[in-house]
Amino acid sequence: MENTVKTTVQPNKQQLLNRLKRIEGQVRGVHQMVENDRYCVDILHQVSAIQSAMNKVSLALLEDHTHHCVSKAIKENKGEEAINELMDVMKTMTK
């Protein structure tokens, strides 16, 4: 069985990369806070901000995927497969 890797062009690639770079900086900041024995609640606030930012990235990707990949698949009569894949990822995201 051949293992194929799906690829796509992200329509908002630069925005996603910018968000991810900011998140990366936030994670480094939390790492430094832990190293410097900062107050737990302050660290938890930063962790919460990181989770919120990651959720925004996930939702942006989900929206792009739905509007582009799923829409295209439906037009090509491959909608059932695309919708099943979308539902699987949504189930994973909401665990």
C-alpha positions in Angstrom: 0.0 0.0 0.0 1.4 3.3 -1.1 1.6 6.1 1.6 0.8 9.4 0.0 1.3 12.8 1.7 -1.4 15.4 1.0 -0.2 18.9 0.5 -2.0 22.3 0.0 -1.1 25.9 -0.4 -2.2 27.8 2.7 -4.1 30.9 1.6 -3.2 32.8 4.8 0.3 31.2 5.2 2.1 34.4 6.3 -0.6 35.2 8.9 -0.3 31.7 10.3 3.5 31.8 10.4 3.4 35.2 12.2 1.0 33.8 14.8 3.1 30.7 15.3 6.2 32.9 15.7 4.4 34.9 18.4 3.3 31.7 20.1 6.8 30.3 19.9 8.0 33.5 21.8 5.3 33.0 24.4 6.4 29.4 25.0 10.0 30.5 25.4 8.8 33.2 27.9 7.0 30.5 29.9 10.1 28.4 29.9 12.0 31.3 31.2 9.4 32.0 33.9 9.6 28.4 35.1 13.5 28.6 35.2 13.2 31.8 37.1 10.8 30.4 39.7 8.0 32.9 38.8 4.7 32.7 40.6 2.5 29.8 39.5 -0.5 31.9 38.7 1.5 34.2 36.4 2.8 31.2 34.5 -0.7 29.7 34.3 -2.0 33.0 32.8 0.6 32.7 30.1 -0.1 29.1 29.4 -3.8 30.0 29.0 -2.8 32.7 26.6 -0.8 30.2 24.6 -3.7 27.8 24.5 -6.0 30.5 23.3 -3.6 31.5 20.6 -3.2 27.9 19.4 -7.0 27.6 19.3 -7.1 30.6 17.0 -4.5 29.0 14.7 -6.5 25.7 14.7 -9.7 27.6 13.8 -8.0 29.5 11.1 -6.7 26.3 9.6 -10.1 24.6 10.0 -11.8 27.5 8.2 -9.3 27.5 5.3 -9.6 23.7 5.0 -13.4 23.9 4.9 -13.6 26.7 2.4 -10.9 25.3 0.1 -10.1 21.6 0.5 -13.6 20.4 1.5 -15.3 22.7 -0.9 -13.1 21.4 -3.8 -13.7 17.8 -2.8 -17.4 18.3 -2.8 -17.2 19.8 -6.3 -15.2 16.8 -7.4 -17.7 14.3 -5.9 -15.3 13.4 -3.1 -17.3 15.2 -0.5 -18.1 12.2 1.8 -14.4 11.4 2.3 -13.5 15.0 2.9 -16.4 15.5 5.4 -15.4 12.3 7.2 -11.8 13.5 7.5 -13.0 16.9 8.7 -15.2 15.3 11.3 -12.4 13.1 12.5 -10.1 16.1 13.0 -12.9 18.0 14.8 -13.3 15.1 17.2 -9.6 15.1 17.8 -9.6 18.9 18.4 -12.4 18.8 20.9 -11.0 16.0 23.1 
